[in-house]
């Protein structure tokens, strides 16, 4: 089994929360809004316990690149399969 570890930082006390979303052309906007809202909600609920990193695992890169800027602004890590493949290289 091939496994990929995505680093959420170097703080051993930190932990991550992630939301996984499938994307199609028809549902992309809705899924990204839903996923971002969910992961921010989880992050907010869990952050009193220490350092928490939020991540969205997506089926593919969003077609609208403005999402990437929003994720960066909110400090949400976004990953998708081609990103994972680059990590394995």
C-alpha positions as CSV (number, residue, x, y, z in Angstrom):
1,X,0.0,0.0,0.0
2,X,1.4,3.4,-1.0
3,X,0.9,6.0,1.7
4,X,1.7,9.7,1.7
5,X,2.4,11.8,4.8
6,X,1.5,15.5,4.4
7,X,3.3,17.6,7.0
8,X,1.1,20.0,8.8
9,X,4.1,21.7,10.5
10,X,6.9,20.9,12.8
11,X,5.2,21.5,16.1
12,X,4.9,18.1,17.9
13,X,2.0,19.5,19.9
14,X,0.1,20.4,16.8
15,X,-2.6,18.3,15.1
16,X,-4.6,18.6,12.0
17,X,-8.2,18.5,11.0
18,X,-9.2,17.8,7.4
19,X,-12.3,17.6,5.2
20,X,-12.4,15.5,2.1
21,X,-14.5,16.6,-0.8
22,X,-15.2,15.2,-4.3
23,X,-15.5,17.8,-7.1
24,X,-17.3,17.8,-10.4
25,X,-17.9,20.7,-12.7
26,X,-21.5,20.8,-11.6
27,X,-20.9,20.8,-7.8
28,X,-17.4,22.4,-7.4
29,X,-18.6,25.8,-6.0
30,X,-21.0,24.2,-3.6
31,X,-18.5,21.5,-2.4
32,X,-15.7,24.0,-1.9
33,X,-18.0,26.4,0.1
34,X,-19.2,23.4,2.2
35,X,-15.8,22.0,2.7
36,X,-14.2,25.3,3.7
37,X,-17.0,26.0,6.1
38,X,-16.8,22.6,7.7
39,X,-13.0,22.6,8.1
40,X,-13.1,26.1,9.6
41,X,-15.8,25.1,12.0
42,X,-13.9,22.0,13.1
43,X,-10.7,24.1,13.5
44,X,-12.6,26.6,15.7
45,X,-14.0,23.9,17.9
46,X,-10.6,22.1,18.3
47,X,-8.2,25.0,18.6
48,X,-8.7,25.4,22.4
49,X,-6.8,22.1,22.7
50,X,-3.6,23.5,21.1
51,X,-2.3,24.2,17.7
52,X,-4.6,23.0,15.0
53,X,-3.9,23.1,11.2
54,X,-6.9,22.9,8.8
55,X,-6.7,21.1,5.5
56,X,-9.0,20.3,2.6
57,X,-8.3,17.2,0.6
58,X,-9.9,17.6,-2.8
59,X,-10.5,15.3,-5.7
60,X,-8.8,17.7,-8.1
61,X,-7.5,21.3,-8.2
62,X,-10.3,23.8,-8.3
63,X,-10.9,25.3,-11.7
64,X,-11.3,28.8,-10.2
65,X,-7.8,29.8,-8.9
66,X,-9.3,32.4,-6.6
67,X,-10.1,29.6,-4.2
68,X,-6.4,29.0,-3.7
69,X,-5.9,32.6,-2.7
70,X,-8.8,32.3,-0.2
71,X,-7.3,29.1,1.3
72,X,-4.0,30.7,1.7
73,X,-5.5,33.8,3.3
74,X,-7.3,31.6,5.8
75,X,-4.3,29.4,6.3
76,X,-6.1,26.3,5.1
77,X,-3.9,23.7,3.4
78,X,-5.5,22.5,0.1
79,X,-4.2,19.3,-1.5
80,X,-5.3,17.1,-4.4
81,X,-3.9,14.0,-6.2
82,X,-1.4,15.8,-8.5
83,X,-0.1,17.6,-5.4
84,X,0.2,14.3,-3.6
85,X,2.1,12.8,-6.6
86,X,4.6,15.7,-6.5
87,X,5.2,14.9,-2.8
88,X,6.0,11.3,-3.5
89,X,8.6,12.2,-6.2
